[in-house]
């Protein structure tokens, strides 16, 4: 699983989905799995 600030499709099988407010890329190739980095608000 790659954690990135910008998630993009790598191949045609990649799908960008949103689960519980987190943007993810799911794919049949496990090397293409990605998750967008969570932004933390600080006071």
PDB file with one MODEL, atoms N, CA, C and O in Angstrom:
MODEL        1
ATOM      1  N   UNK A   1       0.854  -1.184   0.000  1.00  0.00           N
ATOM      2  CA  UNK A   1       0.000   0.000   0.000  1.00  0.00           C
ATOM      3  C   UNK A   1       0.893   1.238   0.000  1.00  0.00           C
ATOM      4  O   UNK A   1       1.729   1.427   0.884  1.00  0.00           O
ATOM      5  N   UNK A   2       0.690   2.072  -1.015  1.00  0.00           N
ATOM      6  CA  UNK A   2       1.422   3.328  -1.086  1.00  0.00           C
ATOM      7  C   UNK A   2       0.552   4.424  -0.484  1.00  0.00           C
ATOM      8  O   UNK A   2      -0.641   4.500  -0.775  1.00  0.00           O
ATOM      9  N   UNK A   3       1.140   5.268   0.349  1.00  0.00           N
ATOM     10  CA  UNK A   3       0.431   6.412   0.922  1.00  0.00           C
ATOM     11  C   UNK A   3       0.982   7.652   0.238  1.00  0.00           C
ATOM     12  O   UNK A   3       2.167   7.964   0.356  1.00  0.00           O
ATOM     13  N   UNK A   4       0.117   8.351  -0.473  1.00  0.00           N
ATOM     14  CA  UNK A   4       0.539   9.498  -1.272  1.00  0.00           C
ATOM     15  C   UNK A   4      -0.392  10.678  -1.051  1.00  0.00           C
ATOM     16  O   UNK A   4      -1.535  10.519  -0.621  1.00  0.00           O
ATOM     17  N   UNK A   5       0.123  11.875  -1.356  1.00  0.00           N
ATOM     18  CA  UNK A   5      -0.731  13.062  -1.286  1.00  0.00           C
ATOM     19  C   UNK A   5      -1.635  13.134  -2.507  1.00  0.00           C
ATOM     20  O   UNK A   5      -2.743  13.665  -2.433  1.00  0.00           O
ATOM     21  N   UNK A   6      -1.163  12.600  -3.634  1.00  0.00           N
ATOM     22  CA  UNK A   6      -1.942  12.616  -4.871  1.00  0.00           C
ATOM     23  C   UNK A   6      -2.040  11.189  -5.398  1.00  0.00           C
ATOM     24  O   UNK A   6      -1.034  10.607  -5.803  1.00  0.00           O
ATOM     25  N   UNK A   7      -3.245  10.621  -5.395  1.00  0.00           N
ATOM     26  CA  UNK A   7      -3.431   9.262  -5.900  1.00  0.00           C
ATOM     27  C   UNK A   7      -3.944   9.332  -7.334  1.00  0.00           C
ATOM     28  O   UNK A   7      -4.832  10.124  -7.650  1.00  0.00           O
ATOM     29  N   UNK A   8      -3.375   8.495  -8.195  1.00  0.00           N
ATOM     30  CA  UNK A   8      -3.743   8.478  -9.604  1.00  0.00           C
ATOM     31  C   UNK A   8      -3.874   7.039 -10.070  1.00  0.00           C
ATOM     32  O   UNK A   8      -3.301   6.123  -9.479  1.00  0.00           O
ATOM     33  N   UNK A   9      -4.634   6.857 -11.136  1.00  0.00           N
ATOM     34  CA  UNK A   9      -4.726   5.536 -11.752  1.00  0.00           C
ATOM     35  C   UNK A   9      -3.405   5.229 -12.446  1.00  0.00           C
ATOM     36  O   UNK A   9      -2.870   6.070 -13.167  1.00  0.00           O
ATOM     37  N   UNK A  10      -2.879   4.023 -12.231  1.00  0.00           N
ATOM     38  CA  UNK A  10      -1.624   3.616 -12.852  1.00  0.00           C
ATOM     39  C   UNK A  10      -1.903   2.809 -14.120  1.00  0.00           C
ATOM     40  O   UNK A  10      -1.176   2.931 -15.106  1.00  0.00           O
ATOM     41  N   UNK A  11      -2.959   1.981 -14.097  1.00  0.00           N
ATOM     42  CA  UNK A  11      -3.308   1.176 -15.267  1.00  0.00           C
ATOM     43  C   UNK A  11      -4.814   1.285 -15.504  1.00  0.00           C
ATOM     44  O   UNK A  11      -5.514   1.981 -14.768  1.00  0.00           O
ATOM     45  N   UNK A  12      -5.301   0.605 -16.519  1.00  0.00           N
ATOM     46  CA  UNK A  12      -6.731   0.695 -16.841  1.00  0.00           C
ATOM     47  C   UNK A  12      -7.607  -0.061 -15.850  1.00  0.00           C
ATOM     48  O   UNK A  12      -8.813   0.179 -15.794  1.00  0.00           O
ATOM     49  N   UNK A  13      -7.023  -0.976 -15.060  1.00  0.00           N
ATOM     50  CA  UNK A  13      -7.797  -1.734 -14.072  1.00  0.00           C
ATOM     51  C   UNK A  13      -7.947  -0.999 -12.742  1.00  0.00           C
ATOM     52  O   UNK A  13      -8.755  -1.399 -11.904  1.00  0.00           O
ATOM     53  N   UNK A  14      -7.180   0.066 -12.540  1.00  0.00           N
ATOM     54  CA  UNK A  14      -7.234   0.815 -11.281  1.00  0.00           C
ATOM     55  C   UNK A  14      -8.559   1.571 -11.183  1.00  0.00           C
ATOM     56  O   UNK A  14      -9.055   2.115 -12.169  1.00  0.00           O
ATOM     57  N   UNK A  15      -9.121   1.594  -9.969  1.00  0.00           N
ATOM     58  CA  UNK A  15     -10.346   2.343  -9.710  1.00  0.00           C
ATOM     59  C   UNK A  15     -10.114   3.252  -8.518  1.00  0.00           C
ATOM     60  O   UNK A  15      -9.604   2.816  -7.486  1.00  0.00           O
ATOM     61  N   UNK A  16     -10.492   4.527  -8.661  1.00  0.00           N
ATOM     62  CA  UNK A  16     -10.400   5.482  -7.564  1.00  0.00           C
ATOM     63  C   UNK A  16     -11.723   5.437  -6.821  1.00  0.00           C
ATOM     64  O   UNK A  16     -12.771   5.720  -7.401  1.00  0.00           O
ATOM     65  N   UNK A  17     -11.684   5.081  -5.536  1.00  0.00           N
ATOM     66  CA  UNK A  17     -12.892   4.982  -4.723  1.00  0.00           C
ATOM     67  C   UNK A  17     -12.702   5.785  -3.446  1.00  0.00           C
ATOM     68  O   UNK A  17     -11.581   6.080  -3.031  1.00  0.00           O
ATOM     69  N   UNK A  18     -13.833   6.129  -2.833  1.00  0.00           N
ATOM     70  CA  UNK A  18     -13.802   6.865  -1.569  1.00  0.00           C
ATOM     71  C   UNK A  18     -14.452   6.003  -0.512  1.00  0.00           C
ATOM     72  O   UNK A  18     -15.634   5.675  -0.620  1.00  0.00           O
ATOM     73  N   UNK A  19     -13.699   5.628   0.512  1.00  0.00           N
ATOM     74  CA  UNK A  19     -14.213   4.792   1.597  1.00  0.00           C
ATOM     75  C   UNK A  19     -13.994   5.513   2.917  1.00  0.00           C
ATOM     76  O   UNK A  19     -12.862   5.823   3.289  1.00  0.00           O
ATOM     77  N   UNK A  20     -15.083   5.773   3.614  1.00  0.00           N
ATOM     78  CA  UNK A  20     -15.050   6.440   4.930  1.00  0.00           C
ATOM     79  C   UNK A  20     -14.255   7.741   4.865  1.00  0.00           C
ATOM     80  O   UNK A  20     -13.488   8.052   5.776  1.00  0.00           O
ATOM     81  N   UNK A  21     -14.440   8.500   3.784  1.00  0.00           N
ATOM     82  CA  UNK A  21     -13.775   9.790   3.644  1.00  0.00           C
ATOM     83  C   UNK A  21     -12.331   9.705   3.196  1.00  0.00           C
ATOM     84  O   UNK A  21     -11.665  10.736   3.102  1.00  0.00           O
ATOM     85  N   UNK A  22     -11.817   8.506   2.915  1.00  0.00           N
ATOM     86  CA  UNK A  22     -10.434   8.325   2.478  1.00  0.00           C
ATOM     87  C   UNK A  22     -10.448   7.932   1.004  1.00  0.00           C
ATOM     88  O   UNK A  22     -11.145   6.996   0.614  1.00  0.00           O
ATOM     89  N   UNK A  23      -9.681   8.648   0.189  1.00  0.00           N
ATOM     90  CA  UNK A  23      -9.594   8.332  -1.234  1.00  0.00           C
ATOM     91  C   UNK A  23      -8.587   7.204  -1.400  1.00  0.00           C
ATOM     92  O   UNK A  23      -7.456   7.292  -0.921  1.00  0.00           O
ATOM     93  N   UNK A  24      -9.011   6.133  -2.091  1.00  0.00           N
ATOM     94  CA  UNK A  24      -8.159   4.964  -2.294  1.00  0.00           C
ATOM     95  C   UNK A  24      -8.154   4.580  -3.758  1.00  0.00           C
ATOM     96  O   UNK A  24      -9.064   4.932  -4.508  1.00  0.00           O
ATOM     97  N   UNK A  25      -7.119   3.851  -4.162  1.00  0.00           N
ATOM     98  CA  UNK A  25      -7.068   3.230  -5.481  1.00  0.00           C
ATOM     99  C   UNK A  25      -7.026   1.734  -5.250  1.00  0.00           C
ATOM    100  O   UNK A  25      -6.148   1.225  -4.554  1.00  0.00           O
ATOM    101  N   UNK A  26      -8.000   1.021  -5.850  1.00  0.00           N
ATOM    102  CA  UNK A  26      -8.009  -0.435  -5.764  1.00  0.00           C
ATOM    103  C   UNK A  26      -7.750  -0.982  -7.157  1.00  0.00           C
ATOM    104  O   UNK A  26      -8.182  -0.399  -8.150  1.00  0.00           O
ATOM    105  N   UNK A  27      -7.042  -2.108  -7.228  1.00  0.00           N
ATOM    106  CA  UNK A  27      -6.653  -2.670  -8.512  1.00  0.00           C
ATOM    107  C   UNK A  27      -6.435  -4.165  -8.358  1.00  0.00           C
ATOM    108  O   UNK A  27      -6.207  -4.661  -7.255  1.00  0.00           O
ATOM    109  N   UNK A  28      -6.508  -4.881  -9.479  1.00  0.00           N
ATOM    110  CA  UNK A  28      -6.218  -6.314  -9.450  1.00  0.00           C
ATOM    111  C   UNK A  28      -4.730  -6.560  -9.200  1.00  0.00           C
ATOM    112  O   UNK A  28      -4.350  -7.621  -8.704  1.00  0.00           O
ATOM    113  N   UNK A  29      -3.892  -5.586  -9.543  1.00  0.00           N
ATOM    114  CA  UNK A  29      -2.457  -5.675  -9.267  1.00  0.00           C
ATOM    115  C   UNK A  29      -2.198  -5.085  -7.884  1.00  0.00           C
ATOM    116  O   UNK A  29      -2.397  -3.886  -7.693  1.00  0.00           O
ATOM    117  N   UNK A  30      -1.755  -5.896  -6.904  1.00  0.00           N
ATOM    118  CA  UNK A  30      -1.579  -5.380  -5.540  1.00  0.00           C
ATOM    119  C   UNK A  30      -0.534  -4.271  -5.425  1.00  0.00           C
ATOM    120  O   UNK A  30      -0.551  -3.515  -4.454  1.00  0.00           O
ATOM    121  N   UNK A  31       0.366  -4.159  -6.384  1.00  0.00           N
ATOM    122  CA  UNK A  31       1.372  -3.092  -6.345  1.00  0.00           C
ATOM    123  C   UNK A  31       0.765  -1.722  -6.619  1.00  0.00           C
ATOM    124  O   UNK A  31       1.391  -0.703  -6.328  1.00  0.00           O
ATOM    125  N   UNK A  32      -0.421  -1.683  -7.166  1.00  0.00           N
ATOM    126  CA  UNK A  32      -1.069  -0.417  -7.509  1.00  0.00           C
ATOM    127  C   UNK A  32      -1.966   0.114  -6.397  1.00  0.00           C
ATOM    128  O   UNK A  32      -2.592   1.160  -6.569  1.00  0.00           O
ATOM    129  N   UNK A  33      -2.047  -0.589  -5.245  1.00  0.00           N
ATOM    130  CA  UNK A  33      -2.900  -0.121  -4.151  1.00  0.00           C
ATOM    131  C   UNK A  33      -2.331   1.174  -3.575  1.00  0.00           C
ATOM    132  O   UNK A  33      -1.141   1.266  -3.275  1.00  0.00           O
ATOM    133  N   UNK A  34      -3.212   2.179  -3.425  1.00  0.00           N
ATOM    134  CA  UNK A  34      -2.788   3.473  -2.894  1.00  0.00           C
ATOM    135  C   UNK A  34      -3.849   4.010  -1.945  1.00  0.00           C
ATOM    136  O   UNK A  34      -5.021   3.639  -2.012  1.00  0.00           O
ATOM    137  N   UNK A  35      -3.402   4.896  -1.058  1.00  0.00           N
ATOM    138  CA  UNK A  35      -4.304   5.588  -0.142  1.00  0.00           C
ATOM    139  C   UNK A  35      -3.833   7.022  -0.047  1.00  0.00           C
ATOM    140  O   UNK A  35      -2.633   7.298  -0.017  1.00  0.00           O
ATOM    141  N   UNK A  36      -4.801   7.940   0.001  1.00  0.00           N
ATOM    142  CA  UNK A  36      -4.425   9.346   0.113  1.00  0.00           C
ATOM    143  C   UNK A  36      -4.128   9.683   1.563  1.00  0.00           C
ATOM    144  O   UNK A  36      -4.822   9.238   2.478  1.00  0.00           O
ATOM    145  N   UNK A  37      -3.087  10.475   1.756  1.00  0.00           N
ATOM    146  CA  UNK A  37      -2.659  10.881   3.087  1.00  0.00           C
ATOM    147  C   UNK A  37      -3.745  11.717   3.754  1.00  0.00           C
ATOM    148  O   UNK A  37      -4.335  12.599   3.129  1.00  0.00           O
ATOM    149  N   UNK A  38      -4.001  11.434   5.021  1.00  0.00           N
ATOM    150  CA  UNK A  38      -5.011  12.175   5.777  1.00  0.00           C
ATOM    151  C   UNK A  38      -4.454  13.543   6.156  1.00  0.00           C
ATOM    152  O   UNK A  38      -3.295  13.667   6.551  1.00  0.00           O
ATOM    153  N   UNK A  39      -5.283  14.551   6.032  1.00  0.00           N
ATOM    154  CA  UNK A  39      -4.881  15.890   6.461  1.00  0.00           C
ATOM    155  C   UNK A  39      -5.323  16.089   7.901  1.00  0.00           C
ATOM    156  O   UNK A  39      -6.484  15.856   8.238  1.00  0.00           O
ATOM    157  N   UNK A  40      -4.402  16.519   8.745  1.00  0.00           N
ATOM    158  CA  UNK A  40      -4.696  16.725  10.159  1.00  0.00           C
ATOM    159  C   UNK A  40      -4.771  18.224  10.409  1.00  0.00           C
ATOM    160  O   UNK A  40      -3.838  18.965  10.099  1.00  0.00           O
ATOM    161  N   UNK A  41      -5.896  18.665  10.975  1.00  0.00           N
ATOM    162  CA  UNK A  41      -6.036  20.084  11.313  1.00  0.00           C
ATOM    163  C   UNK A  41      -5.403  20.331  12.677  1.00  0.00           C
ATOM    164  O   UNK A  41      -5.664  19.609  13.639  1.00  0.00           O
ATOM    165  N   UNK A  42      -4.575  21.355  12.742  1.00  0.00           N
ATOM    166  CA  UNK A  42      -3.927  21.710  14.003  1.00  0.00           C
ATOM    167  C   UNK A  42      -4.404  23.084  14.437  1.00  0.00           C
ATOM    168  O   UNK A  42      -4.671  23.950  13.604  1.00  0.00           O
ATOM    169  N   UNK A  43      -4.510  23.280  15.734  1.00  0.00           N
ATOM    170  CA  UNK A  43      -4.944  24.583  16.266  1.00  0.00           C
ATOM    171  C   UNK A  43      -3.776  25.500  16.473  1.00  0.00           C
ATOM    172  O   UNK A  43      -3.953  26.636  16.914  1.00  0.00           O
TER     173      UNK A  43
ENDMDL
END
